[in-house]
Amino acid sequence: MKGRIHSIDTFGTVDGPGIRFVLFMQGCALQCGFCHNPDTWDPNRGRSVTVDEVLAEIEPYLEYYRRSGGGITVTGGEPTLQAPFVAELFKECKRRWGLHTTLDSSGYCQPDHVEELMSVTDLVLLDLKQMDDAKHRALTSQSNERILRFAAWLSEREQPVWIRHVLVPGITDDYADLTALGRFIGGLSRVEKVEILPYHRMGVYKWQQLGRDYPLEGVPTPDDREVQRAYRLLEEGRAQRARESGQAVSL
């Protein structure tokens, strides 16, 4: 079986627990204005590889992953577009080495397309970008309906999840939007961690190389005070949800 990939990172430390082999898949249905990998959008770019070729890239670093409690993370682009390939890769990582497997996804997919993949996935990093559907369309080119439905499906099957939210000043930091996100998270099961990811401009040069206008030109990176405010608002939303359901809550 072959997949189309963009690149690899053999020493990832921010995409799941421990030190990780990070595989960037090619292709994405969203076009996020803050994307730092727009060169992954086109499903026909990148290079074609087999599962065995990827496993050969992983093997020299196995001890780093094992000793640190790490493993493999597959991201993108959107890795669920190539769900059969990723499922086969995860199966082999588990069969050969017992590696921890993490899927980093926007959630823009149909549950029935990833049933097999989820059966061999230990953790999902789910990027929830915006609760307001109109704002989500403006930011990503797509509705958030499918994403929220996928999040609910993960919750129903009690799949361990880390929720991620990119904080973009003036775009994803509104009080109502953040508290709504907190309320939504409060209704999900097995959310092990919530991460606010400050927007950055490190991928702007890629937009320029592709001849694309960068849509967030002039938008600043949030400071630590803004990040902490976002965490407080998420907690406020989760607390509101908890009070309504009579449950305790903590971020």
Legacy VTK file of the C-alpha trace (Angstrom):
# vtk DataFile Version 3.0
C-alpha trace
ASCII
DATASET POLYDATA
POINTS 251 float
0.000 0.000 0.000
1.233 3.478 -0.898
0.581 6.901 0.544
1.564 10.389 -0.496
3.576 12.314 2.078
4.938 15.825 2.420
7.820 15.361 4.890
8.988 13.735 8.124
10.383 14.892 11.472
12.301 12.273 13.437
12.476 14.259 16.690
9.053 15.816 17.278
8.313 17.036 20.800
5.014 18.951 20.495
2.652 16.532 18.742
1.775 14.078 21.482
3.583 12.614 24.512
7.335 12.036 24.510
9.663 12.194 21.513
7.870 11.280 18.301
8.350 10.393 14.674
6.071 12.869 12.881
4.816 12.077 9.403
3.233 14.887 7.391
0.701 13.592 4.867
-0.162 15.363 1.638
-3.635 16.734 0.918
-6.184 18.791 2.862
-9.801 19.828 2.238
-9.481 22.948 4.410
-7.619 26.109 3.496
-7.003 27.734 6.855
-5.873 31.341 6.739
-3.219 30.690 9.390
-1.923 27.436 7.876
1.862 27.131 8.123
1.934 24.228 5.651
-0.120 25.385 2.633
2.207 23.293 0.482
0.455 20.210 1.930
-2.973 21.140 0.537
-2.542 19.741 -2.976
-3.057 15.938 -2.794
-0.983 15.440 -5.934
2.200 16.987 -4.571
4.710 15.372 -2.227
6.142 11.915 -2.771
4.709 8.437 -2.905
5.937 5.954 -0.279
5.087 2.465 0.950
4.377 1.534 4.562
7.653 -0.406 4.661
9.596 2.658 3.503
8.154 4.710 6.363
8.894 1.932 8.859
12.513 1.921 7.687
12.690 5.656 8.475
11.342 5.049 11.997
13.472 2.087 13.027
16.830 3.850 13.679
15.189 6.086 16.302
13.057 3.519 18.136
14.951 3.743 21.421
14.375 7.509 21.621
10.650 7.003 21.168
10.387 4.108 23.624
12.484 5.641 26.411
10.626 8.953 26.262
7.159 7.402 26.190
6.727 8.706 22.657
5.794 7.057 19.378
4.487 8.047 15.963
2.254 10.979 15.072
0.682 11.319 11.639
-0.408 14.822 10.701
-0.731 16.837 7.504
-2.346 18.208 5.572
-5.247 16.068 6.700
-4.198 12.457 7.368
-7.732 11.029 7.295
-7.821 11.669 3.540
-5.423 8.707 3.367
-7.000 6.732 6.210
-6.321 3.213 4.811
-2.604 3.951 4.457
-2.326 5.481 7.928
-4.283 2.554 9.420
-1.874 0.073 7.845
1.113 2.078 9.072
-0.250 2.224 12.627
-1.003 -1.515 12.581
2.571 -2.312 11.634
4.019 0.108 14.200
2.036 -1.686 16.879
2.672 -5.204 15.598
6.428 -4.755 15.223
7.290 -2.414 18.082
4.218 -1.669 20.199
4.562 2.053 19.450
2.084 4.608 20.744
0.080 6.032 17.819
-1.301 9.558 17.511
-3.449 11.089 14.775
-3.346 14.882 14.374
-6.540 15.839 12.548
-8.806 18.757 11.727
-11.717 16.348 12.135
-13.008 17.155 8.662
-13.933 13.584 7.786
-16.743 11.039 7.949
-16.614 8.580 10.885
-17.295 5.544 8.701
-14.175 6.397 6.688
-11.887 6.110 9.726
-13.339 3.199 11.730
-10.363 0.951 10.996
-7.890 3.763 11.611
-9.396 4.599 15.008
-9.091 0.973 16.079
-5.280 1.328 15.993
-5.051 4.963 17.164
-4.147 5.605 20.806
-4.656 9.367 20.798
-6.311 11.976 18.582
-5.071 15.569 18.490
-8.229 17.365 17.364
-7.943 20.947 16.127
-11.156 22.867 16.854
-10.692 26.175 15.099
-13.919 28.137 15.522
-17.373 27.377 16.970
-19.231 30.008 14.932
-19.965 28.355 11.594
-19.905 31.546 9.499
-16.539 32.533 11.003
-15.274 28.995 10.481
-16.179 29.166 6.791
-14.400 32.508 6.444
-11.282 31.155 8.149
-11.066 27.672 6.596
-13.322 27.690 3.484
-15.517 24.945 5.033
-18.358 24.566 7.535
-17.526 23.223 10.994
-20.571 20.914 11.026
-18.643 17.806 9.960
-15.839 18.577 12.436
-18.158 18.964 15.423
-19.984 15.797 14.431
-16.661 13.951 14.275
-15.724 15.271 17.738
-19.018 13.967 19.116
-18.383 10.586 17.483
-14.939 10.353 19.082
-16.568 11.158 22.414
-19.196 8.441 21.982
-16.512 5.832 21.383
-14.470 7.248 24.297
-11.426 7.871 22.158
-8.661 9.676 24.101
-8.373 13.206 22.710
-6.265 16.334 23.127
-8.175 19.403 21.961
-6.141 22.104 20.248
-7.209 25.636 19.391
-5.120 28.137 17.433
-5.487 31.555 19.034
-5.559 34.243 16.337
-6.043 37.801 17.618
-9.244 39.329 16.285
-10.308 36.068 14.622
-10.531 33.190 17.119
-10.214 35.051 20.441
-13.738 36.449 20.843
-15.299 35.996 24.306
-18.455 34.330 23.003
-16.549 32.014 20.670
-14.086 30.864 23.338
-16.736 30.252 25.989
-18.819 28.379 23.399
-15.792 26.228 22.634
-15.329 25.586 26.350
-18.972 24.538 26.656
-18.586 22.162 23.724
-15.420 20.628 25.164
-17.222 20.241 28.479
-19.690 17.896 26.797
-17.015 15.575 25.412
-15.635 12.472 27.113
-11.978 11.440 27.377
-10.556 14.916 26.740
-7.150 14.452 28.363
-5.690 17.846 27.553
-6.632 21.227 26.075
-3.944 23.262 24.323
-4.066 26.870 23.175
-1.632 27.243 20.271
-0.582 30.877 19.712
-0.851 31.930 16.070
2.524 32.476 14.422
3.808 33.674 11.046
6.533 31.080 10.446
4.842 29.700 7.353
4.258 33.002 5.538
7.217 32.400 3.229
5.534 29.238 1.938
2.482 31.234 0.849
4.831 33.569 -0.978
6.646 30.659 -2.658
3.286 29.318 -3.851
2.327 32.719 -5.242
-0.579 33.080 -2.810
-1.657 36.198 -0.944
-1.328 35.659 2.796
-4.839 36.304 4.226
-3.762 37.241 7.770
-1.218 39.891 6.827
-0.844 42.316 9.714
-2.318 39.999 12.355
0.000 39.914 15.398
1.110 36.917 17.432
-0.774 36.793 20.757
1.226 37.412 23.907
1.155 35.262 27.044
-1.519 37.432 28.644
-3.853 36.791 25.708
-3.136 33.057 25.829
-3.927 32.902 29.550
-7.147 34.843 28.951
-8.155 32.242 26.360
-7.526 29.422 28.836
-9.674 31.228 31.420
-12.528 31.661 28.952
-12.394 28.010 27.929
-12.525 27.071 31.605
-15.449 29.443 32.106
-17.348 27.763 29.267
-16.597 24.293 30.616
-17.681 25.385 34.095
-20.981 26.660 32.681
-21.554 23.310 31.014
-20.602 21.453 34.195
-22.979 23.494 36.346
-25.817 22.723 33.985
-25.095 19.009 34.150
-24.062 18.912 37.801
-20.522 17.729 37.081
-17.108 18.851 38.286
-14.752 20.371 35.706
-11.034 21.068 35.357
-8.771 22.060 32.466
LINES 1 252
251 0 1 2 3 4 5 6 7 8 9 10 11 12 13 14 15 16 17 18 19 20 21 22 23 24 25 26 27 28 29 30 31 32 33 34 35 36 37 38 39 40 41 42 43 44 45 46 47 48 49 50 51 52 53 54 55 56 57 58 59 60 61 62 63 64 65 66 67 68 69 70 71 72 73 74 75 76 77 78 79 80 81 82 83 84 85 86 87 88 89 90 91 92 93 94 95 96 97 98 99 100 101 102 103 104 105 106 107 108 109 110 111 112 113 114 115 116 117 118 119 120 121 122 123 124 125 126 127 128 129 130 131 132 133 134 135 136 137 138 139 140 141 142 143 144 145 146 147 148 149 150 151 152 153 154 155 156 157 158 159 160 161 162 163 164 165 166 167 168 169 170 171 172 173 174 175 176 177 178 179 180 181 182 183 184 185 186 187 188 189 190 191 192 193 194 195 196 197 198 199 200 201 202 203 204 205 206 207 208 209 210 211 212 213 214 215 216 217 218 219 220 221 222 223 224 225 226 227 228 229 230 231 232 233 234 235 236 237 238 239 240 241 242 243 244 245 246 247 248 249 250
